[in-house]
Amino acid sequence: MYEPTWESVRAHPLPDWFADAKLGIFLHWGLFSVPGWAPQVADVQQVLRNEGPVGLLRDNPYAEWYRNTMQLEGSPTWAHHRETYGADFPYDGFIERFDAGTAACDVDAIAGVCEAAGARYVVLTTKHHEGFTLWPASTPHPRKGAYHAKRDLVGDVTDAVRARGMRMGLYYSGGYDWPYNDAVMRDAADSILAVPAAPDFERYVTAHVREIIERYAPSVLWNDICWPPGGNLAELFAFYYDTVPDGVINDRWIQPTARRGRVEDAVTRGAGGLVQRLWQHIPEAKRGLSFPAAEHFDFRTPEYASFDTIQPGKWEATRGVGHSFGANRNERPEDIVTATDLVRSFCDIVSKNGNLLIGVGPDDRGAIPAEQVRPLRGLGDWLRDNGEAIFGTRPWDIPATETSEGTQVRFTQMDGVLYAILLDLPGRRTFSLRGIDASSIREAALLGADESLPVTHDGDLTMFTLPERVPVQAAYALRLGRRVRAIP
């Protein structure tokens, strides 16, 4: 009998479709969509750096963490819940309203928002940390029984997404299931202690993931946090690749090698308190929100992060349009990324071998808030004129340079054709690009325009001249052509 090993699993190549796709939409939907609330913060990474794990969990800007933060006495979410629903209102009290709201929701409209943004794939939360599944799972919750939506939202969204020509990915929280062990996360130690270590939990989540693979054949299998100890994760991955040969797996499957005991838990609890007390003495570079890599993965998933250099392995920048992934009706306009900033960030990510997975949250009726749709629509508008410089491209020799006027530039290339994406208009119509030898170029093109750009040469400099009038855009993509090289 064939026994999958990590070596055999690692033989799976990254499929071209994922490297070509560049843009995915992350749909966070669940019981947390009913309250749809989290505190206002300036930046999730900065909160963690300044206040440590305790401060981040108390002031957690992620609306999808509502079940946890509503239980932290004195937290903004705890106060909001008492004022809005009453001190005795349970989290499961949101089930009836969620089922009623989603019964007739238009999932095609959700898929339409994703398509209009220019997305090539979509990832939906099938079960977040709250333990409530968006499909009628065959395996009941070990503590809750039939703990799932009445409507098969996973199946319906999957059908709607695929009908519009996009690939479908599915998220599953394999590391946390708060109702299973009544976990309440208050500090750094709880990031470990909240992961159930019992054998029946590992069997439960494995059954769930196998079921979503069999039922929906997702193109992306996106686990969160980690994977519980026990079981055979290599076998699960092999089953997935056998079912979906061009599927991809993310990196958040780190698995403890042994089950915990009371002594280990006590040591972890003590270490968590020590981490918080010494937090400000930890180097700032180590105080960010990050996830260790698992034994096998097809791509990394840094959260609200960016890089200065081209990354050797495929990665996916993961963030919400605001400071939350789930819809947060408490966010202000200034908390939502502008279309301009989203486009420029996206170009930077692609130039460094990344995809962007941008998160939005349908509400309890399946409607994506207008303020979340707005930047996605702007991104889609930009891609309709400039997608040639994005989709199907790969990083060039260098990711970035500046114009002679100091305007930031990002590079992509496809089949030897080089694209330079100006992240703003340069100060003058005629400019050069620093750090490249473009002496062989005789003409260039501004994507979305009907005319070529005049190109002249002045010694070692190649000068490009923009039209007298160019449309106002977040970024300007130039097709430079072939035979351009970076100057060391």
N, C-alpha and C positions, 0 to 999 in steps of 0.2 A: 504494500500500500504506500502511496506517495505521502510523505510527511513534509509539509512546508517548513523551510528554515528561513532565517533572516537573510542568508545568502541568496536563496532563490527569490525571495520577495524583492530584494534590492536589484535584481536583474530587470525589474520593470522600468522601462525608460519613461522620461517625462514626455507626454504626448505633445505634438506640435500645437494642437488646438489651444492648450492652456497657455503656452508661451505666446501665441498669437493674439489671444483674447483681450488681454490688458485690463478690461473693466468688468467688474461684477458688482451686483447690488446685494447687500446683506439685509434680509428682512427679519427683524426681531419682533415676534408676535407671540402673545401668550396671555395668561391671566394678568400679568403686570400691565398689559395694555389698557385695562379698565381704569385703574387709578392714573396711569400715565404721568407720574410725577417723580421728580428728584430735585435736590437742591441745586442752586446756581453756583457754578465754580468758574474760575478763569481758565483752567487747563488741568486735565486729569493727571498728566505726568507731573505738573508743578505741585499739585496738592500732595502727591505722594512724596516728592522730594522734600517739601517743606514740613509736612506734618507726619510722615511715616505711615505705616499700615493702619494704625489706630485711627488717625485723622481721615485717611482715605475711606475707610469702611464707615465711619460715622457720617461723613459728608459726601458719601458716594454719589457721583453725578449720573450713574447708570440707572435709568428708570427700570430696567429689567431686573435689578437687584432689590426691588421694592420689598419683597417678602422678608429679606434679611434686615434691611435698614429700618423697617417699621417696628422691628423688635428691639432695636438699640435705644434704650431709654435715654431721652434727652437729645436724640439726633433730630435734625430738621424733618426727616421723613416720619419719625415717631410722632412728632408734634402735629404734622400735617394729617396723619391718619386719624389721630384722636379728634382733631377739629372737624374733619370732613366726614368721617364715617362713624366715629364713636370708639371709645376705648375697648369695647367688647366685640367690635366687628371683626370676624376672622377673615383671614386671607381667602379661604375657600368660599367666602360669601360672594366673591367676584365671579364664580363659575356661572351662575344663572345669567348674569348680565352678558358675559362673554359669549355664551352659547346663543342667547337671543340675538345679539348683535351680529354674530358671524353667520347665522342661519341663512340669511339672504344677501350676504355681502357679495359684491361684484369682484371676483378674483381676476377676471380679465382686465379690469381697470388697474389693478395692482401690476399685472404683467405689462400693461401699456405704459405705465410710468417708467418701468425698467427699460423697456424697448426705446422709449423716447430719449432716455438718458444716454443711449448708445451702448448699453451693456451687452455683453456677449454671453454672460452667465448670471445666474441668480442663486443665492444660498439662503435657505429658509430654516429657521429654528424649529426643529421637530419636537424637541424637549429642552427647555432651559433648566437652570439650576432649581427652579420651583418644582420640578418633577411632573408637571402636567403636560401630556403629549397632545400634539395637534393632529393625530391620527388615531383611529380606534385600535390601539395596540392589542394584539392577541395575548401578550403576557401581562397580567395585571400588576399594578404597583404592589410591592410586598407589604406596604403599610396602609395603602389607600384603596386597594382594589381597582375598580374600573375608574381610573383617574385620567380622563381624556376628554377632548372636545367631542360634542355630538356629531359634528360634521367632519368628514375627512378633508381637512384643510390642506394637508400635505399633498394628497392626491389631486385635489382640485387646482391648487396653485401650480403643481407640477405640469398638469395638462395644459393650463393656460400659458405658462412660460414656454413650453415646447411648441405650442401652436404658433407662437410668434417667432420661432426660429432661434431661440436662445437655449443654452444648456441649463440643466437644473442641478443644483447642488443642495445637499442637506446637512445641516448642523445638528449635533447631538451633544448634550452635556453628559459625558461619561464620568467625569470626576466628581461633580457635586449633584446631589439630589436631596435637598434640604429636608423634605418630609420623611425621608427614609430613616434618618438618624436624629431628627429634630435639631439639626445643626443651626447654630447662630454664630456668625463669624464676627469677631470683635477685634482680633489682632493678628499678627503675623503667624503665630502658631496655628491659628484656625485654618489657614490656607492649606495646611497639611492634615490637621485633625478632622476637618470637615469631610475629607474623602473617606467614604465607608470602606472598611477593610474586610467585611464579612464575605464568605464565599457566595452566599445567596445573592448579594448585590452584584458581584461580578457576573454571575450567571444571568441575572436580570438584565443588565445593560447589554451583555453580549447578545441575548435573545432579541432585544430591541433593535440593535444595529443590524443583526442578520435579517430581521424582518424588513427594515426599511431598504436594505439592499435588494432583497427578493421582490418586494412590492413595487419599488419606485426606480431601481437601477440608477442612482444619482451619479452624475458625472464628477461631482466633488463630494468626498466624504470628509466632513469637517468636524472633528471632535474638539471639545473644549476642556481646558484645565489639565487633565491627565487621564489615566486609565487605572482602575483599581487593580490591586495585586491578584495573582492567580490567573488561571485560564491560559489560552494559547493565542496571543495577539498575532503572531506570525500566521497562524492558520486563518484567523479572521481576515487579515489583509489579503492572503492568497484567495480566499473565497470571494472577496470583493473584486480583485483583479480578474478572476475567472468569470465573474458575472458581468463586469464592466471593464473590458480590456483596455479602453482608453480613459479610464477613470484616474483621478488623482486624490492623494491623501495628504492632509496637512500635518503639522509637526507636533500638535499638542496631545501626544499619546504617551508621554513619559510614564513609566510604570514602576512602582516600588518593587524591589526584589523580594521583600519579605513582609509578612503581616505584622502589625504592631501589637504590642502588649502594654500593660499598665505602666511598666517602667519606661518604655520608649515614649509613651504619651506624656508622662510626667517630665521627661527630659525635653521633649519638644515644647511643652508649655513653658518651661523655664527659659528655654532658648528664645522663644517668641517675645517674652518680656524683656530679655536682655537686648534683643535687636531693637525694640522700640526705644529703650533708654539710651542706647548708643547710636541711634539713627543719624544724628547730625554729624557724627564723627566718621561715618562711612563715606568713602569717596562718592562724589555726586554722580559719577558715571555708573555707579553700582546701585543707585537709588531709583532707577527707572522701573516702569512696568514691563516685565519681560517674561518669557517662557522658555524653559530648557528644552533642547531638542530631544526627540524620542529616538528609539533604536532605528526606526525607518520613517522617512517622510519624502514627499515629492517637492514640497515647498515650505518655507518658513512663514510665520505670520506675526511679525512685530506689530504692536498696537500703538496707534498715535505716535509713530516713530518715522524717522527719515535717516538717510545715509549720505555721506559726502562722496563716496566712491561707488563704482560699479561693483555689485555683489557677484561673486563667482557662481552662487547657486540661485535658483529661482526663488523669489519671495513675493509675498502679497501684503501690501500695506493695508492694515485693517483699522477703520475708524468710522465714526458716525458723522453725519452732516453737522451735528452739534457736538456737545460733550457727552451725549448719551447715544446708545444704539437704539433702544426702544424709544418710542415717542414720549417726549417730556414736555407737557403743556406749560411747565414752569420756565422753560428756556426763553430768553429774551432774543430779540432780533440779532443783537451783537454776539450771541452764542452760536449762531448758525453760520457756517462757512459761506462766503459769498461765491457766486459763480466764477468770478475772476480768480480768486484764491484757489478754488477747487481745480480749475483748469491748469493753473501754473504748478500746483502741487502734483497733479497727475502727470504732466510732462516731465517733471523732475523724477518722479518714481519710475516711469517707463525708461528714461535714459539710463537708469541704474539697474536694469534687469528686473524691475518689479511690475506686478499687477496692482491695481487698486480695487479693494473690496470696500465700497462705501455703504454705510449702514443707514437705513431709514426704518421707521416703525409704524406699521398700520395701527390705527386705534381699535377699540373693541368692536367697531362696525366695519372694519376692513378698509377704512379711508386713510390714506397717507396725508398728514397735515400739509396744507399749502406751503407753509414756510420751509418744509423739508423738500417739497417737490421743486421749489424755485431754483435752487442751485443745480439740481440734477437736469432740469430743463435747459439751463444755460450751458452746462457741459455738453448735452446732446446737440444743441445748436452749433457749438464750436466744432464738435467732431464731424458734423455733416460737411463742413468745408475743409477740415484739416485732418480727418481720420487717416488719410494716406500716410501721414508722418507718424502714426501711432500703431494702428492695427497691423499685425504681422511683422513688425519691425523687431530688430535686435539692438543691443547696445553697440556703440561704435568704439573706437580705440580709447577715446576719452569721453566722459559724460557731459562736460560743460566747458564754457569759455565765456568771454565778454566781448561785446563790440568795442570799437575804438572809443565809443561814448560811455562805456561802462554798463551797458545794458546786459543783463544776464541772458545766456544762451544755453540751450540743451540740445544734444545730438541724438539722433536715432539713425539707423540704416536698414535697408532691405535690399538683398541681392546686389550689394555693392553701391546702391544709390544712397547718397548721404542727405539727411534732412537736418537743418538747423532751425530750432524753434526759439524765437526771440520772446522772452517773457514780458516784454513791453515794447513800445515803439522807441527806437533810439532817438537821441536828441537832435539828430540831423538826418535828412533823407539819404545822404550818401555816407556810408560807413564801411568799416572793414571788420573782420573777425580775427581776434587775437589767437595766436597759437596754432594756426593751421596754414598749410601750404595749398592754396587754391589756384596756383598759377596756370593750371591747364583748363580752368573753367572759362567759357566764353559767354555763357548766359545762365541765368537761374530763373526760378519761377516762384511766385508768391501764391501759395495754395489758396483757392477761393477767388482768385482774380483771373481776369481774362488775358492779361498781358505778361510778357517776360520782363525780368528785371535787367536793366543794362548793367554789364560787368566791365570794369576797366582795371588795368594793372598799372601800378605806380611803384616800380622797383619790386621789392618783395611783397608789397601789399596788393591785395585784391579788393577792389572797392565795389560795393553793391549800392544801387540807387533804387529806392522805393518810388512807386507812383506818387504823383502830387497829392492824390486823395486815396486813402486806404480806409476801409471800414473800421470802426472802433471794435477791437476784439481784446480778449484777455491775453492772447499770445498770437504770434505771427509765424507760420511755418513756411520755411523756404526749402524748395527742392534744389540742392546744389549739384546733384548728378554724381558722376564717378571721378576717380583719379584725384581725390582730395586726400591729403594725409595730415596727421597731427605732427606738429613740430615738437621734438623732445625738449 
